[in-house]
């Protein structure tokens, strides 16, 4: 079972995960460390500009097809990028929820 990460500022509960993803905008791999219906925190070797847009493809456990989401960089450091999902489709949110809970 995934571990939840509480934070009063966030609208959605974060869940600690260990998932592979790809930033398809820059053809760069990401490692998803925590995930919510509102965004993700990923480790990376690339530094991202805050506010920049990217498309993310996340592999979900037990699903043969990954979920594709549009995102905006909320924060970035040398090893971490925090992504806020922008206008996610309802079916993608349902797939995330099913994978997380």
N, C-alpha and C positions, 0 to 999 in steps of 0.2 A: 504494500500500500504506500502511496506517495505521502510525503510529509508536507503539511501545510505551513506556510510562512505568514504569520499575522503582521499587519501593518495598517494602522488606522487611516492613513492618508489614501490608501488605495481603495478603489471601488470594487475590485474583484480580488478574491483570495488567490494568492500565489501558491503553487505546488512545486516542491523540489522534484526535479526530473533529471534524467540523463539521456538526452535525445540528440540526434544528428540533424543538422539543417544546412541549407545553402542560401546565401544571399545571391539570388539570381541576377540582381541588378549589376553586381560587381564580380560575379562568378567566384565567390569566396565562401569557403566552408565556415560553419558556425557550430558551436557546441552549446545546446540549450541547457541551462542549469536550473532555471525556474521559469514557470509558465503560468499564465492566468488567461482569462477570457479577454483581458485588456492589453496584454503585452507579454514580453519575454525578456529574460536576462541571459545573455550568451557570452561565452568566452570566445576570443578571437585573436588573431595576430594582426588584424588590420585596425587602424584608428579611423573612426567615423566622425564626420562633422555633425554636431548637434543640429537637429532640424532637417537633416537630409532624408530623402525618401529612399526606400528600398523595398524590394519584393522578397519575401522569405518563403521557402518551401521547407516544411517541418515533417519529418518522418514520425508517424504515430504508432505506438505499440499495438499490435494486433490488427493493423490496417494495411492492406496491400497498396493503398494509394496515399501519398502524403497530402497534407493540407497546405494550400497556398494562400498567403496573406500579404496585404500591403501594409507597410509600416513606416514609422517616422522615428528617427533616432532621438530619444529623450535624454540620454547621457552616454558618454563614451570615455574610456580611459585606455591605457596601453594594452590591457588584456580583456576588457569587458565592454560590451555594448548593451544598452537597455533600449528596447524597441517597444514603442506604443503602436498597437494595431489601429489602422485608420480605416473606418467604414468596413468592418468585416461583414461578410455575407452571413446570413442566419445559419445556413447549412454548415459553414465552416465553424461557427461558434458551437453548434450542436456536436460536431465531430470532436472539437477540443474538449467540450464538457464530458462526452462519453469516454474519452481517453484519460481524462484527469480524475474523474470520480466514478 
